[in-house]
Amino acid sequence: MKISIGTNIFGEDLKQSLGLQTQAKLKILFPDNVNLFAFQRSNEEKIPDTHKRILLNRDSRDFVENGKKSTPCVKDILDGLAETDCDYMVYTNSDVLFSDKFIKYILNGDYTGYACSRMDILPIQSIDEKMTPYRYEIAGQDTFVMKKEWYIKNRNLIKEYLIGSILYDTALTCILKQYGNNDPIINDYPIQIAHIHHGWGSGHPSPENTYNKNLYDSEIKNITEPWGWFYHNVLTKRPSGFNMFELYPNEKEIEKKHFGKYMMS
């Protein structure tokens, strides 16, 4: 089985550097399964040797009025991944820290597609350091897995959302649930992905967030409706309080039944 992992690399932030190192480690651990791709706007942007560069033809500056960022569309990255030699496609934020359990989970199952929430951890300086859990981030997803075959058949369902801005992850999570096989959202143990905790940077007012919000508001109710109920009535009610480590009673059964009511396939 071949797995193509794609991301967009920007700047030289430590969190991103550590995330890219864990991607490279996956390639070492699973050399016959994993290939790494960096989706960039130019050849001048610095990327590690572990990743193959794929050039994008546009970013948010080309179509967001008064935009201030150079942010790719997640659909452009997914389209690029669909042209690679793979069975499964993965889009991930560049600062996600991967465990080998992430690849083992894909290899040991038969999934249509699912979203992964991250475990926020306290700051580290090296991927060799012990990671101390801080909280499970239930409000957003950072990594998405899908069969290439499914994506090619269903790509028109995904609007031209910008990564790094609000609601693109919610929309993609629900599209994978409603039009896929209702595979479980990964938001519990064993931890598959982690992330150094920081403030909520993507939610501040911006032209890019307004653009994504307008796209989200144009979605049908089967995409926008199920997440709100599940988030407010299940995820935020986890008994472990702020850190949200423990699942809500029968959470996975409730998740499957609730999202199953909205399935479109």
Rosetta blueprint (number, residue, H / E / L):
1 M L
2 K L
3 I E
4 S E
5 I E
6 G E
7 T E
8 N L
9 I L
10 F L
11 G L
12 E L
13 D L
14 L H
15 K H
16 Q H
17 S H
18 L H
19 G H
20 L H
21 Q H
22 T H
23 Q H
24 A H
25 K H
26 L H
27 K H
28 I H
29 L H
30 F L
31 P L
32 D L
33 N L
34 V E
35 N E
36 L E
37 F E
38 A E
39 F E
40 Q E
41 R L
42 S L
43 N L
44 E L
45 E L
46 K L
47 I L
48 P L
49 D L
50 T L
51 H L
52 K E
53 R E
54 I E
55 L E
56 L L
57 N L
58 R L
59 D L
60 S H
61 R H
62 D H
63 F L
64 V L
65 E L
66 N L
67 G L
68 K L
69 K L
70 S L
71 T L
72 P L
73 C E
74 V H
75 K H
76 D H
77 I H
78 L H
79 D H
80 G H
81 L H
82 A H
83 E L
84 T L
85 D L
86 C L
87 D L
88 Y E
89 M E
90 V E
91 Y E
92 T E
93 N L
94 S L
95 D L
96 V L
97 L E
98 F E
99 S L
100 D H
101 K H
102 F H
103 I H
104 K H
105 Y H
106 I H
107 L H
108 N L
109 G L
110 D L
111 Y L
112 T L
113 G E
114 Y E
115 A E
116 C E
117 S L
118 R L
119 M E
120 D E
121 I E
122 L L
123 P L
124 I L
125 Q L
126 S L
127 I L
128 D L
129 E L
130 K L
131 M L
132 T L
133 P E
134 Y E
135 R E
136 Y E
137 E L
138 I L
139 A L
140 G L
141 Q L
142 D L
143 T E
144 F E
145 V E
146 M E
147 K E
148 K H
149 E H
150 W H
151 Y H
152 I H
153 K H
154 N H
155 R H
156 N H
157 L H
158 I L
159 K L
160 E L
161 Y L
162 L E
163 I L
164 G L
165 S L
166 I L
167 L L
168 Y H
169 D H
170 T H
171 A H
172 L H
173 T H
174 C H
175 I H
176 L H
177 K H
178 Q H
179 Y H
180 G L
181 N L
182 N L
183 D L
184 P L
185 I L
186 I E
187 N L
188 D L
189 Y L
190 P L
191 I L
192 Q L
193 I E
194 A E
195 H E
196 I E
197 H L
198 H L
199 G L
200 W L
201 G L
202 S L
203 G L
204 H L
205 P L
206 S L
207 P H
208 E H
209 N H
210 T H
211 Y H
212 N H
213 K H
214 N H
215 L H
216 Y H
217 D H
218 S L
219 E L
220 I L
221 K H
222 N H
223 I H
224 T H
225 E H
226 P H
227 W H
228 G H
229 W H
230 F H
231 Y H
232 H H
233 N H
234 V L
235 L H
236 T H
237 K H
238 R L
239 P L
240 S L
241 G H
242 F H
243 N H
244 M L
245 F L
246 E L
247 L L
248 Y L
249 P L
250 N L
251 E H
252 K H
253 E H
254 I H
255 E H
256 K H
257 K H
258 H H
259 F H
260 G H
261 K L
262 Y L
263 M L
264 M L
265 S L
